[in-house]
Amino acid sequence: MSNGVIEDSQVIPAAEVEEVELYHAKSFITKWVFCQDAKVIAIQYSVTAIAIGLVGLVLSWLMRLQLGFPDVFSFIDAESYYQYVTMHGMIMVVYLLTALFLGGFGNYLIPLMVGARDMVFPYMNMLSYWIYLLATLILAASFFVPGGPTGAGWTLYPPQSISEGTPGINGGIILMLVSLAFFIIGFTMGGLNYVVTVLQARTRGMTLMRMPLTVWGIFVATILALLAFPALFVAAIMTLFDKLLGTSFFMPEMLVQGELGPHENGSPLLFQHLFWFFGHPEVYIVALPAFGVVSDIISTHARKNIFGYRMMVWAIVAIGGLSFIVWAHHMYVSGMNPYFGFFFATTTLIIAVPTALKLYNWVLTLYKGNIHLTIPMLFCVAFILTFLNGGITGLFLGNVIVDIPLSDTMFVVAHFHMVMGIAPVLVIFAAIYHWFPKMSGRMLHEGWGQFHFWVTFLGSYLIYFPMHYLGFVGVPRRYFEIGETSFVPESAVALNEFITIMVLIVGFAQVVFIINIIWSVFKGKPSGDNPWNSTTLEWQTATTPPGHGNFGKELPICYRWAYEYSLPGVKADFIPQNLAPDKIK
């Protein structure tokens, strides 16, 4: 066997078990609302995540209006500003990116790419979405309770998060913590589904080393989430107990207006360890599916097999494992033994090695490829550049000595958004432009797509490159207003105004994207079954969009890996995974 291709001497194994009869919807409600079809659930997840993500986008506009033009907008006071910061961060990281990559792309692509009828546990899959929706609604409800949402910062550090003086001290923080708990419960249901489906429901011939890298990325990210989210879950529940029951898990002994508070001997540092034990794997819970998607799209649109497939798989696994031993690099300024700082700085540098391997392999895949600069390909190339830039600034912050002076400056905001904001969002756009024809049977509008790409890509750099400079000159993050500060030069004021204008322009481009999706669903050019001439199984379905059960009467048989492009001596420039060897011309 070479590159996972079946030789004449090899035989596809017989099916080990009979197919299970799928649940068939009997009404509009069971087909489109309480639906057990993973493809519909994926669209439900995606629509909900994008909707709450748009709320997060608007919050970022409000934050930037204050930073760029302080004292101009009377409705943005200090309390509101901190509430915008908190809700923007939590919405984007958890409720948009995690839900969209795993709940949206995971549900749609895993069964199709591994050749399964559906997820292994369809009913539990349906429940996972509705619990996610409930969590999102609880989070949104915090905007409407007395005092508004919490303004404790998106990391929710106690004692600040549940102490008097913090915005949203009552209903806001309680709803945030309850929402997080429900989100994790819902995700656990979905996550178990993804893992078991990949391990148990692959079609005949689909070995682990023939799976597309998108499936590998989602699979490993799901395992990370199943191991990391419990830390956030217990942190949220214990913080709720401190708030509602007067326990002292995280709350130390404090003087409140001259009187001793009700708490004693709690450890705020314990919360930080729990939060970041979840928080750093969360970076890779988002990044690993993005890595997989980029690998598949680049290979397809460069008409070339992915360079170093097995290396890419083991890099994904290595990144997943290492992500659990780097969390305290977020905590250098909390005060730690220098030996611990040395350990976490070292592991931070080590995790850059498999990540760099992936970057090299993407570049080598593009090298001498027949590159088609389609919109998905443009977004993927932009992702490679952005992730590289963001990763380099991460090497700054992974070093204890450099991190301490930069930790509370805008440099951290710039780094974090390049790696965890712009980079994965570029991949989301690439994936939507790439798989939208499979989901709808229509192409997205090319001209609007080009406008969306260039404004988003260039605009993002014009937002975050200047922000690195602001950090170097000492402009602090999380400040409502800088005011007359001697160490902040005039250039910082002008740059803040410029960044705010660019944020509004890039935000407008996302409105064009939403309009493009809605228009193309009804009026877009018909795409055909396989507009990109791709090899993977989702493009080989009997109908487009795929029907219930995905593959018609017979499940496909997988004969080879997912990257047979531009083979010498073969008439077509791609060979689908399910094409029998005797039918290759």
C-alpha positions in Angstrom: 0.0 0.0 0.0 1.3 3.4 -0.9 -0.4 6.6 0.4 -3.3 4.5 1.5 -4.1 3.3 -2.0 -5.4 -0.3 -2.4 -3.2 -2.7 -4.4 -4.6 -5.6 -6.3 -3.6 -8.0 -3.5 -5.7 -6.2 -1.0 -9.4 -6.9 -0.4 -12.0 -4.6 1.1 -13.3 -6.2 4.3 -16.9 -7.3 4.4 -19.4 -5.3 6.5 -19.2 -6.4 10.1 -22.7 -5.3 11.1 -25.9 -4.7 9.2 -27.0 -1.1 8.7 -29.3 0.4 11.3 -32.6 1.8 10.1 -32.6 5.6 10.3 -35.3 7.7 12.0 -37.5 9.1 9.3 -39.2 12.5 10.0 -43.0 12.4 9.8 -43.8 16.1 9.9 -42.3 19.5 9.3 -41.4 19.9 12.9 -39.5 16.6 13.1 -37.8 17.3 9.8 -36.6 20.9 10.3 -37.0 21.7 14.0 -36.5 18.7 16.2 -34.5 17.0 13.5 -32.2 14.0 14.0 -30.4 14.4 10.6 -26.8 15.6 11.3 -26.9 17.9 8.2 -29.9 19.8 9.5 -28.4 19.9 13.0 -25.2 21.3 11.5 -27.1 24.1 9.8 -29.0 24.8 13.0 -25.7 25.1 14.9 -24.2 27.3 12.2 -27.2 29.7 12.0 -27.3 30.0 15.8 -23.5 30.5 16.1 -23.4 33.1 13.4 -26.4 35.0 14.9 -24.8 35.2 18.3 -21.5 36.0 16.6 -23.1 39.0 14.9 -24.0 40.2 18.4 -20.4 39.9 19.4 -19.4 41.8 16.2 -21.6 44.7 17.1 -20.2 44.7 20.7 -16.7 45.1 19.2 -17.9 48.1 17.2 -19.2 49.7 20.4 -15.9 49.0 22.2 -13.9 50.5 19.3 -16.1 53.6 19.1 -15.2 54.3 22.7 -11.5 53.7 22.3 -11.2 55.6 19.0 -13.5 58.5 20.0 -13.7 58.8 23.8 -16.5 61.0 25.3 -18.2 61.3 21.9 -20.9 58.6 22.5 -22.8 59.3 25.7 -24.5 55.9 25.8 -21.1 54.2 26.3 -20.1 54.6 29.9 -17.4 52.8 31.8 -19.8 50.1 33.1 -21.2 49.4 29.6 -17.7 49.3 28.1 -16.6 46.5 30.4 -19.8 44.6 29.8 -19.2 44.8 26.0 -15.6 43.6 26.5 -16.7 40.6 28.6 -19.6 39.5 26.4 -17.7 40.0 23.1 -14.8 37.8 24.3 -17.0 34.9 25.6 -19.4 35.0 22.7 -16.7 34.9 20.1 -14.4 32.2 21.7 -17.0 29.8 23.0 -20.4 30.4 21.5 -19.2 31.2 17.9 -15.9 29.5 17.1 -16.3 26.3 19.2 -19.9 25.8 18.2 -19.3 26.5 14.6 -16.2 24.4 14.0 -17.4 21.4 16.1 -21.2 21.7 16.0 -21.5 23.1 12.5 -18.7 21.7 10.4 -18.3 18.6 12.6 -22.0 17.5 12.2 -22.1 18.2 8.5 -18.7 16.8 7.4 -17.9 13.9 9.7 -20.7 11.5 8.5 -20.3 12.5 4.8 -16.5 12.3 4.9 -16.2 8.9 6.6 -19.0 7.4 4.5 -21.6 7.1 7.3 -25.4 7.4 7.1 -25.6 9.8 10.1 -24.1 10.3 13.5 -24.1 7.2 15.7 -26.5 8.7 18.2 -28.9 10.9 16.3 -31.3 11.6 19.1 -28.5 12.7 21.5 -27.2 14.8 18.6 -30.5 16.6 18.4 -30.5 17.2 22.2 -27.0 18.7 22.0 -28.1 21.4 19.6 -31.2 22.3 21.7 -29.1 22.5 24.9 -26.6 24.7 23.0 -29.5 27.0 21.9 -30.7 27.1 25.5 -27.2 28.1 26.7 -27.1 30.8 24.0 -30.5 32.2 25.0 -29.5 32.3 28.7 -26.4 34.2 27.8 -28.4 36.6 25.6 -31.0 37.1 28.5 -28.2 38.6 30.6 -28.5 41.7 28.5 -32.0 42.3 29.8 -31.7 41.6 33.5 -31.3 44.5 36.0 -27.7 45.6 36.0 -27.1 44.1 32.6 -24.5 41.4 31.7 -21.4 40.8 33.7 -18.5 43.1 33.2 -15.8 41.0 34.9 -13.7 40.5 31.7 -14.2 37.4 29.6 -12.0 35.3 31.9 -14.4 35.9 34.8 -11.6 36.0 37.4 -12.9 36.0 41.0 -12.9 37.8 43.3 -13.7 40.6 40.9 -16.4 38.7 39.0 -18.6 38.3 42.1 -17.6 41.2 44.2 -19.5 44.5 44.7 -18.6 47.2 42.2 -18.3 45.0 39.2 -21.0 45.5 36.5 -23.6 42.7 36.3 -22.8 41.5 39.8 -26.2 39.8 40.3 -28.2 38.5 37.4 -25.4 39.0 34.8 -22.7 36.8 36.3 -25.2 34.1 37.4 -26.7 33.8 33.9 -23.2 33.7 32.4 -22.1 30.9 34.6 -25.3 28.9 34.1 -25.1 29.4 30.4 -21.5 28.0 30.3 -22.6 25.0 32.3 -25.4 24.2 29.9 -23.1 24.8 26.9 -20.6 22.2 28.2 -23.4 19.7 28.9 -24.7 20.1 25.3 -21.2 19.9 23.8 -20.4 16.7 25.7 -23.5 15.1 24.1 -22.3 16.2 20.7 -18.6 15.5 21.3 -19.3 11.8 22.3 -21.2 11.5 19.0 -18.3 12.8 16.9 -15.7 10.6 18.5 -17.8 7.4 18.4 -18.9 8.1 14.8 -15.3 8.5 13.6 -14.2 5.3 15.5 -17.1 3.1 14.8 -19.1 4.3 11.7 -16.6 4.6 9.0 -17.5 3.0 5.7 -15.7 -0.2 4.4 -12.1 0.6 3.4 -12.0 3.9 5.3 -9.1 3.3 7.6 -8.0 6.0 10.0 -5.0 6.8 7.7 -7.4 7.3 4.8 -9.5 9.9 6.5 -9.4 13.5 5.3 -7.4 15.8 7.6 -10.6 17.8 8.3 -12.0 14.7 10.1 -8.7 14.2 11.9 -8.7 17.9 13.1 -12.3 17.7 14.3 -11.8 14.3 15.9 -8.7 15.3 18.0 -10.2 18.7 18.9 -13.3 17.0 20.2 -11.2 14.7 22.4 -9.4 17.9 23.7 -12.7 19.5 24.5 -14.1 16.4 26.3 -11.0 16.5 28.5 -10.7 20.3 28.9 -14.3 21.5 29.3 -14.9 19.7 32.6 -12.3 22.1 34.2 -14.4 25.1 33.1 -17.6 23.4 34.1 -16.4 22.8 37.7 -14.9 26.4 37.8 -18.3 27.8 36.8 -20.2 25.7 39.3 -17.8 26.5 42.2 -18.0 30.2 41.3 -21.8 30.0 41.4 -21.6 28.3 44.8 -19.3 31.1 46.1 -21.8 33.7 44.8 -25.1 32.1 45.8 -24.2 29.8 48.8 -21.4 31.8 50.4 -18.8 29.1 49.9 -15.1 30.0 49.6 -13.6 28.0 46.8 -12.1 31.0 45.1 -13.1 33.9 47.4 -10.5 35.0 49.9 -11.0 36.8 53.1 -11.8 40.4 52.1 -12.7 43.8 53.7 -15.9 45.2 52.1 -16.5 48.8 53.1 -14.5 48.4 56.2 -16.2 45.2 57.3 -15.0 41.6 57.0 -16.8 39.8 54.1 -18.5 36.4 54.4 -15.7 34.5 52.6 -12.4 33.1 53.9 -9.4 31.1 52.7 -10.6 30.8 49.0 -7.9 30.7 46.3 -8.4 33.1 43.3 -5.3 31.4 41.8 -7.1 28.0 41.7 -9.7 29.5 39.4 -7.0 30.8 37.0 -5.5 27.3 36.9 -8.9 25.7 36.1 -9.8 28.4 33.6 -6.6 28.2 31.7 -6.4 24.4 31.8 -9.5 24.7 29.7 -8.4 28.0 28.0 -5.3 26.9 26.2 -6.6 23.6 24.8 -9.6 25.8 23.7 -7.2 27.6 21.3 -6.5 24.2 19.7 -10.1 23.1 19.9 -10.6 25.9 17.4 -7.3 25.6 15.6 -7.1 21.9 14.9 -10.4 21.8 12.8 -9.1 24.9 11.0 -5.8 23.1 10.2 -7.7 20.1 8.8 -10.0 22.3 6.7 -7.1 24.3 5.3 -5.2 21.1 4.4 -8.2 19.7 2.4 -9.0 23.0 0.6 -5.4 23.7 -0.3 -4.9 20.2 -1.7 -8.1 20.4 -3.8 -7.5 23.9 -5.2 -3.8 23.3 -5.9 -4.7 20.0 -7.6 -1.9 18.3 -5.7 -1.7 15.7 -2.9 -1.1 17.0 0.6 2.6 16.9 1.4 3.4 14.6 4.3 0.0 13.3 5.2 1.1 11.0 8.0 3.3 13.8 9.4 0.2 16.1 9.3 -1.8 13.5 11.2 0.8 13.0 13.9 1.4 16.8 14.2 -2.4 17.2 15.0 -2.1 14.5 17.6 1.1 16.0 19.1 -0.4 19.5 19.2 -3.4 18.1 21.0 -1.3 16.3 23.6 1.1 19.2 24.2 -1.8 21.7 24.5 -2.5 20.4 28.0 1.0 21.3 29.4 1.3 25.0 28.4 -1.7 26.6 30.2 0.3 28.6 32.8 2.0 30.8 30.2 -1.2 32.8 30.6 -0.4 33.3 34.3 3.2 34.6 34.3 2.1 37.8 36.0 0.2 36.0 38.7 3.5 35.2 40.4 5.0 31.8 40.1 8.2 30.0 40.9 10.9 30.8 38.2 11.3 27.0 37.6 7.6 26.8 36.7 8.0 29.8 34.4 10.9 28.0 32.7 8.9 24.8 32.3 5.9 26.5 30.7 8.1 28.7 28.5 9.9 25.6 27.3 6.6 23.7 26.5 5.3 26.7 24.7 8.3 26.7 22.4 8.0 22.9 21.9 4.4 23.1 20.8 5.5 25.5 18.1 7.4 22.7 16.4 4.5 20.5 15.2 2.6 23.7 14.3 5.5 24.9 12.2 5.6 21.4 10.5 2.1 22.0 9.4 3.0 25.4 7.9 6.0 23.9 6.0 3.8 21.1 4.7 1.1 23.6 3.4 3.8 25.6 1.6 5.3 22.5 0.1 1.8 21.4 -1.0 1.4 24.7 -2.8 5.0 24.4 -4.3 4.7 23.6 -8.0 0.9 22.9 -7.7 -1.6 23.9 -10.3 -3.0 26.6 -8.0 -6.5 27.9 -8.6 -7.0 31.2 -6.8 -10.6 30.5 -6.0 -12.2 32.3 -3.1 -11.7 29.3 -0.7 -8.0 29.2 -1.7 -7.6 32.9 -1.2 -8.9 32.6 2.4 -6.7 29.6 3.1 -3.5 31.4 1.9 -4.6 34.4 4.0 -5.0 32.1 6.9 -1.4 30.7 6.5 0.0 34.2 6.5 -2.1 35.3 9.5 -1.4 32.3 11.6 2.3 32.6 10.9 2.3 36.3 12.0 0.2 35.6 15.1 2.3 32.6 16.0 5.5 34.6 15.8 4.1 37.2 18.3 3.2 34.2 20.5 6.9 33.4 20.8 7.3 36.9 22.3 4.6 36.2 24.9 5.7 32.7 25.6 9.0 34.1 27.0 8.5 35.1 30.7 10.9 38.1 30.6 9.2 39.6 27.5 5.7 38.7 28.5 5.6 40.5 31.8 6.0 44.1 30.4 3.7 43.3 27.5 1.1 41.3 29.4 -1.5 44.0 30.0 -0.9 46.0 26.8 -2.7 46.0 23.5 0.1 43.7 22.1 -1.7 40.8 23.8 -5.0 41.9 22.2 -3.3 42.0 18.8 -1.6 38.6 19.2 -4.7 36.9 20.5 -6.9 38.2 17.7 -4.5 37.3 14.9 -4.2 33.7 16.2 -7.7 33.1 17.7 -9.8 35.7 16.0 -8.8 36.5 12.4 -7.1 33.2 11.5 -9.9 30.8 12.4 -12.6 33.2 11.0 -10.7 33.2 7.7 -10.9 29.4 7.7 -14.6 29.5 8.5 -15.1 31.7 5.4 -13.0 29.4 3.3 -15.0 26.4 4.4 -18.3 28.1 3.7 -17.3 29.2 0.2 -15.9 25.6 -0.4 -18.8 23.5 1.0 -21.7 25.9 0.3 -22.3 24.3 -3.1 -22.7 20.9 -1.4 -25.1 22.2 1.2 -27.3 24.2 -1.2 -26.6 23.1 -4.8 -25.6 26.6 -5.7 -22.4 28.7 -5.9 -21.9 31.9 -3.9 -21.6 35.0 -5.9 -17.9 35.4 -7.2 -17.8 39.2 -7.3 -19.2 39.7 -3.8 -16.9 37.0 -2.5 -13.9 38.8 -3.9 -15.0 42.0 -2.3 -15.6 40.2 1.0 -12.1 38.5 0.9 -10.0 41.6 0.1 -11.8 43.9 2.5 -11.7 41.3 5.3 -8.1 40.3 4.8 -6.5 43.7 4.3 -8.8 45.4 6.8 -7.9 42.9 9.5 -4.2 43.6 9.0 -4.8 47.3 9.1 -6.6 46.8 12.4 -4.1 44.5 14.2 -0.7 45.4 12.9 -0.9 49.0 14.4 -2.2 47.4 17.6 1.2 45.7 18.1 2.8 49.1 18.1 0.3 50.4 20.6 1.3 47.6 22.9 5.0 48.3 22.5 4.6 51.9 23.5 2.7 50.8 26.6 -1.0 51.4 25.7 -2.9 49.3 28.3 -5.7 46.9 27.4 -9.0 46.8 29.3 -9.0 50.6 29.9 -12.2 52.4 29.3 -10.3 55.6 28.6 -6.6 56.5 28.5 -7.0 60.2 29.0 -4.0 62.5 29.5 -1.3 59.9 30.0 2.3 61.1 29.7 3.8 57.8 28.3 1.2 57.4 25.6 2.3 59.4 22.5 0.0 61.4 20.1 0.5 58.7 17.5 -1.4 56.2 19.7 -4.5 58.5 19.7 -4.5 58.8 15.9 -3.9 55.1 15.5 -6.9 54.3 17.8 -9.1 56.5 15.6 -7.8 54.7 12.4 -8.3 51.2 13.9 -11.9 52.1 14.8 -12.7 53.3 11.3 -11.2 50.0 9.8 -13.2 47.9 12.3 -16.4 49.5 10.9 -15.3 48.9 7.3 -14.5 45.3 7.9 -17.8 44.8 9.8 -19.6 46.2 6.7 -17.9 43.5 4.6 -19.4 40.8 6.8 -22.9 42.2 6.1 -22.1 41.8 2.4 -21.2 38.2 3.1 -24.5 37.5 4.9 -26.4 39.0 2.0 -24.4 36.9 -0.4 -25.4 33.7 1.4 -29.1 34.6 1.5 -29.1 35.7 -2.1 -27.2 32.7 -3.3 -29.5 30.1 -1.6 -32.3 31.3 -3.9 -30.6 32.9 -6.9 -27.0 31.5 -7.0 -25.7 29.7 -10.1 -26.3 25.9 -9.9 -23.1 24.2 -8.8 -23.5 20.6 -10.0 -22.5 17.7 -7.8 -18.7 18.3 -7.6 -17.8 21.9 -8.8 -14.2 21.7 -7.3 -13.5 18.2 -8.8 -12.7 17.0 -5.3 -11.8 13.4 -4.3 -13.5 13.1 -0.8 -16.7 11.2 -0.2 -19.0 14.1 0.5 -18.7 15.2 -3.1 -19.6 11.7 -4.4 -23.2 11.6 -3.0 -26.1 10.6 -5.2 -27.8 14.0 -4.9 -26.8 17.5 -4.1 -27.6 18.6 -1.4 -27.3 15.0 0.1 -30.6 13.4 1.1 -31.5 11.7 4.3 -29.0 8.9 4.8 -26.4 10.7 2.7 -25.5 8.0 0.1 -28.6 6.5 -1.4 -29.1 2.7 -1.2 -25.5 1.6 -1.0 -22.8 3.1 1.2 -19.6 4.0 -0.7 -16.5 1.8 -0.5 -13.2 3.7 0.2 -10.3 2.5 -2.0 -7.7 5.1 -1.3 -6.7 8.2 0.7 -8.3 11.6 0.0 -5.6 13.3 -2.0 -5.2 11.6 -5.4 -4.7 14.7 -7.6 -2.8 15.1 -10.9 -1.5 11.5 -11.1 0.7 10.8 -14.1 -0.8 8.5 -16.7 -4.4 9.1 -15.5 -6.8 11.0 -17.8 -8.7 12.9 -15.0 -6.7 15.1 -12.6 -8.4 13.6 -9.6 -9.5 10.1 -8.5 -12.4 10.0 -6.0 -11.9 7.9 -2.9 -14.8 5.6 -3.9 -13.7 4.9 -7.5 -12.8 1.2 -7.9 -9.2 0.6 -9.2 -10.5 -1.2 -12.4 -12.5 1.9 -13.4 -9.6 4.3 -13.4 -8.8 5.5 -16.9 
